[in-house]
Amino acid sequence: MRSILFAVALICIFSSATAKLDLKYSDLFNAWKLQNGRAYENALEEASKYETFFDNYVKILTYNAENNGVTLALNEFADMNEDEFAGYFRGLNLDPLLGAAHADESVEDDADDVNLGAGLEAATSIDWVAKGAVTKIKNQECGDCWAFATTAALEGYGFIKNKKLVDLSEQHILDCATTCSGCNGCANTWNGLAYAAKNGIQTQSSYPMKSGQGRCAYNKAKVAVKNSSYKKVQANSVTALKNAIAKNPVAVAVQADQNVFQFYSSGVIKSGCGAGLNHAVTAVGYMKISGVEAFKVKNSWGANWGQNGYVYISTNGSPNGGAGVCGILSMGAYPV
């Protein structure tokens, strides 16, 4: 009888501890919902999202305990599982047939315009943000990251050319660059630049953002920046990408659907993501961070993500078969 009572007491103690643990995470979840303005349709959806939130929090704590130089944190994506996150922000469609159909052949076949030589010595460091060539962090609403990477590169180009920083319109590129697929992504990082070379790009104020892709409303008279062409950066070359960044902010592609990117908060990413390119961002500099050389990358997930909207990715060219960390060396392009 005494053993039975003892067992019952243990169960009660364990249940109480579990309840306290659940209460702790429930409070955390509720605080996160309030901070991020989350409201769910019903109790079933909320229970499912709570489970995902809890799983993600455990992943974050586990990762941070490894002390690998990167800190992850709960952010606005904490209630998304990996599939949901990958589907929501996928902005590069690398289907080979789509890429072939959308290639700008006049540039693709011009050897002088295709590759930036890898043998040139780049500057020790550069930060286009500090130079005043980068606009504020923006926030995409669909799979249009390619448009944000395009405008960021063109904003830098306009600043370098005209000594004036102008906030350019992602909506213009999203609506009008028909060689891309709008909110369903783009085949590469240069089709938007090819569009701007032919038509130019308007300012944010003359062609403001709206929700999703709309009908093209291009007005030639309101074009603010127009490049002549673009250059692709030689793939799998750290020196080539650094040398390109020294000339202009560069639209690059990365794999961003992994936990290290989803919950990135600070530090230099050195591992944890492959080269399955699915997101376009803009490399706006490179420098040493706590002794580790890294590319400084502007993202388009709002200023609350990462380091005020930026992420640092190691310049190590060895990972992913030479494609670099997160594949950042695979597909760079910039306006000329």
C-alpha positions in Angstrom: 0.0 0.0 0.0 2.8 2.4 0.9 4.6 1.7 -2.4 1.4 2.5 -4.3 1.0 5.7 -2.4 4.6 6.6 -3.1 4.1 5.9 -6.8 1.0 8.1 -6.9 3.0 10.9 -5.1 5.7 10.6 -7.8 3.2 10.9 -10.5 1.6 14.0 -8.9 5.0 15.6 -8.5 6.0 14.8 -12.1 2.6 16.1 -13.4 3.0 19.3 -11.4 6.5 19.9 -12.8 5.2 19.2 -16.3 2.3 21.6 -15.8 4.8 24.3 -14.6 7.0 23.6 -17.7 4.0 23.8 -20.0 2.9 27.1 -18.3 6.4 28.5 -18.8 6.3 27.8 -22.6 2.7 28.8 -22.8 3.5 32.2 -21.3 6.4 32.6 -23.7 4.2 31.7 -26.6 1.5 34.2 -25.5 4.1 36.9 -25.2 5.5 36.1 -28.6 2.0 36.2 -30.1 1.4 39.6 -28.6 4.7 40.9 -29.8 4.2 39.7 -33.3 0.5 40.4 -33.7 -0.5 36.7 -34.1 -4.1 35.5 -34.0 -5.2 32.1 -35.1 -8.6 31.1 -36.6 -9.4 28.4 -34.0 -8.1 26.5 -31.0 -6.9 23.6 -33.2 -4.7 25.8 -35.3 -3.3 27.5 -32.2 -2.5 24.2 -30.6 -0.7 23.1 -33.8 1.2 26.4 -33.9 2.1 26.1 -30.3 3.6 22.7 -30.9 5.7 24.1 -33.8 6.8 27.1 -31.7 7.9 24.7 -28.9 9.8 22.5 -31.3 11.5 25.5 -32.8 12.4 26.9 -29.4 14.1 23.6 -28.5 16.0 23.7 -31.8 17.2 27.2 -31.0 18.3 26.3 -27.5 20.1 23.2 -28.7 21.9 25.1 -31.5 23.0 28.0 -29.2 24.4 25.5 -26.7 26.9 24.4 -29.3 28.6 27.8 -29.2 29.6 27.8 -32.9 29.7 31.6 -33.3 26.1 32.1 -34.4 23.2 32.9 -32.1 19.6 32.0 -33.1 16.6 33.6 -31.5 12.8 33.5 -31.6 11.5 35.8 -34.3 8.4 36.4 -36.3 8.9 33.0 -38.1 8.9 31.0 -34.8 5.5 29.4 -35.5 6.5 28.1 -39.0 7.8 24.6 -39.5 10.6 24.1 -42.1 8.2 23.4 -45.0 5.9 26.4 -44.2 8.9 28.7 -44.0 10.5 27.4 -47.2 7.3 27.7 -49.1 6.5 31.2 -47.9 9.8 32.8 -48.7 10.9 30.8 -51.8 11.8 33.5 -54.3 14.1 31.8 -56.8 12.7 29.3 -59.3 15.7 27.5 -60.6 13.9 25.1 -62.9 16.4 24.5 -65.8 13.7 25.0 -68.5 12.5 28.2 -66.9 16.0 29.5 -66.6 16.8 28.7 -70.3 13.5 30.3 -71.5 14.2 33.5 -69.4 17.9 33.9 -70.2 18.9 37.3 -71.7 20.9 35.8 -74.6 22.5 39.1 -75.7 24.3 39.3 -72.4 24.5 35.5 -71.8 26.6 35.0 -74.9 28.8 38.1 -74.5 32.0 36.8 -72.8 33.1 40.4 -72.0 30.0 41.0 -70.0 29.5 37.6 -68.4 32.4 37.1 -66.0 34.4 39.2 -63.6 37.9 37.9 -63.4 38.8 36.0 -60.3 42.5 36.8 -60.3 42.2 40.5 -59.3 43.0 41.6 -55.8 40.1 43.0 -53.9 40.1 45.6 -51.2 40.7 44.5 -47.6 37.2 45.4 -46.6 34.2 47.4 -47.8 30.9 48.4 -46.4 28.4 50.1 -48.7 26.0 50.7 -45.8 28.6 52.9 -44.1 29.3 54.7 -47.4 25.6 55.6 -47.7 24.8 53.5 -50.7 22.2 51.3 -49.1 18.6 52.2 -48.3 16.7 51.0 -45.2 15.8 47.4 -44.7 12.6 46.4 -46.4 10.1 43.6 -46.0 8.9 41.3 -48.8 5.3 40.1 -48.8 5.6 37.1 -51.2 8.2 35.3 -53.2 9.6 38.5 -54.6 13.0 38.6 -53.0 14.5 38.8 -56.4 12.9 42.2 -56.9 14.4 43.4 -53.6 17.8 42.1 -54.5 17.6 43.9 -57.9 16.6 47.3 -56.4 19.2 47.1 -53.7 21.9 46.6 -56.4 20.5 49.4 -58.5 20.2 51.7 -55.5 23.9 51.2 -54.9 24.6 51.7 -58.7 22.6 55.0 -58.7 24.5 56.2 -55.6 27.9 55.5 -57.0 27.0 57.0 -60.4 25.0 60.1 -59.2 26.3 60.5 -55.7 22.7 60.4 -54.4 20.8 57.6 -52.8 17.3 57.1 -54.1 14.8 54.6 -52.8 13.8 52.5 -55.8 10.6 50.6 -56.5 10.5 46.8 -56.0 6.8 47.0 -57.1 7.9 48.3 -60.5 10.2 45.4 -61.1 7.7 42.9 -59.6 4.9 44.1 -61.9 6.8 44.7 -65.1 9.8 42.3 -65.4 8.0 39.6 -67.4 11.1 37.4 -67.6 10.5 36.6 -63.9 7.4 35.1 -62.4 6.3 37.8 -60.0 5.5 36.4 -56.5 6.4 32.9 -57.7 10.1 33.8 -58.0 12.7 34.3 -60.7 15.1 32.0 -62.5 18.2 33.9 -61.5 19.5 37.1 -60.0 20.0 39.1 -63.2 16.7 39.1 -65.1 15.5 42.1 -63.0 18.8 43.9 -63.8 18.2 43.1 -67.5 14.8 44.7 -67.3 16.2 47.9 -65.7 18.8 48.1 -68.4 16.1 48.2 -71.1 13.5 50.3 -69.3 15.0 51.9 -66.2 13.4 51.8 -62.7 11.1 54.2 -61.0 11.3 55.5 -57.4 9.4 54.1 -54.5 7.3 57.2 -54.3 6.3 57.2 -58.0 5.6 53.5 -58.0 4.7 52.5 -54.4 4.5 49.1 -52.8 1.2 47.2 -52.7 0.2 43.7 -51.7 1.5 41.2 -54.3 2.0 41.5 -58.0 -0.2 43.9 -60.0 -0.6 45.2 -63.6 2.5 47.0 -64.9 2.1 50.7 -64.6 5.5 51.8 -66.0 6.0 55.5 -66.7 9.1 56.2 -68.6 9.1 59.9 -67.6 9.5 58.9 -63.9 12.5 56.6 -64.3 15.1 57.5 -61.7 17.9 55.0 -62.4 18.9 53.2 -65.6 21.9 50.9 -66.0 23.4 50.0 -69.4 23.7 46.3 -68.7 24.8 43.9 -66.0 27.7 41.5 -65.2 27.5 38.1 -63.8 30.1 37.3 -61.1 32.3 34.2 -61.8 30.8 31.4 -59.8 32.6 29.6 -57.0 35.2 32.3 -56.6 35.6 34.3 -53.3 37.9 36.8 -55.0 35.5 37.4 -57.8 32.6 38.1 -55.5 34.7 40.4 -53.3 36.0 42.2 -56.3 32.5 42.7 -57.6 31.3 44.0 -54.2 34.1 46.5 -54.3 32.6 47.9 -57.4 28.9 47.8 -56.5 26.4 46.0 -54.2 25.8 42.5 -55.7 22.5 40.6 -56.0 23.3 37.0 -54.9 21.5 33.8 -54.2 21.5 31.6 -51.1 19.8 28.7 -49.5 17.7 30.3 -46.8 15.2 27.6 -45.7 17.4 26.1 -42.9 17.2 26.9 -39.2 20.4 28.8 -39.1 18.9 31.3 -41.6 15.3 31.2 -40.3 16.2 32.1 -36.7 19.5 33.9 -37.3 20.1 36.6 -34.8 23.9 37.4 -34.7 27.3 36.1 -35.6 28.9 34.8 -38.8 27.2 31.8 -40.5 29.9 29.3 -41.3 27.8 26.1 -41.7 24.2 24.8 -41.4 23.0 25.7 -44.9 23.6 24.1 -48.3 23.6 25.4 -51.8 20.0 24.6 -52.8 19.5 28.2 -53.9 16.0 29.5 -53.1 16.4 33.1 -51.9 17.9 36.3 -53.4 19.6 38.8 -51.2 22.2 41.6 -51.7 25.9 41.4 -50.7 26.7 45.0 -49.6 30.2 44.5 -48.1 32.8 42.2 -46.6 34.8 42.6 -43.4 36.1 40.8 -40.4 33.6 40.1 -37.6 35.2 38.9 -34.4 38.2 37.8 -36.4 36.1 35.9 -39.0 35.9 37.4 -42.5 32.3 37.6 -43.7 30.1 38.9 -46.5 27.7 41.5 -45.2 24.3 40.7 -46.7 21.1 42.8 -46.8 18.0 40.7 -46.5 14.3 41.6 -47.2 12.6 40.2 -44.1 12.3 43.4 -42.2 14.6 45.1 -39.6 13.5 42.8 -36.8 15.1 39.8 -38.4 18.8 39.0 -37.9 21.1 41.9 -37.1 18.7 44.8 -37.9 17.9 43.1 -41.2 21.4 42.0 -42.1 23.2 38.7 -41.9 26.9 37.9 -42.0 28.0 34.9 -44.1 31.6 33.5 -44.0 33.7 34.1 -47.1 35.1 30.6 -46.8 34.8 29.2 -50.4 35.3 25.5 -49.5 31.8 24.5 -48.3 29.2 23.0 -50.7 31.7 22.0 -53.3 33.1 25.5 -53.8 29.7 27.2 -53.9 30.5 28.7 -50.5 28.5 29.0 -47.3 24.8 28.9 -48.1 25.8 28.8 -51.8 26.5 32.6 -51.8 29.2 32.2 -54.5 26.9 30.5 -57.0 24.9 33.3 -58.7 26.0 36.9 -58.3 25.1 39.8 -60.6 25.4 43.6 -60.5 24.5 46.5 -62.8 26.9 48.4 -65.0 
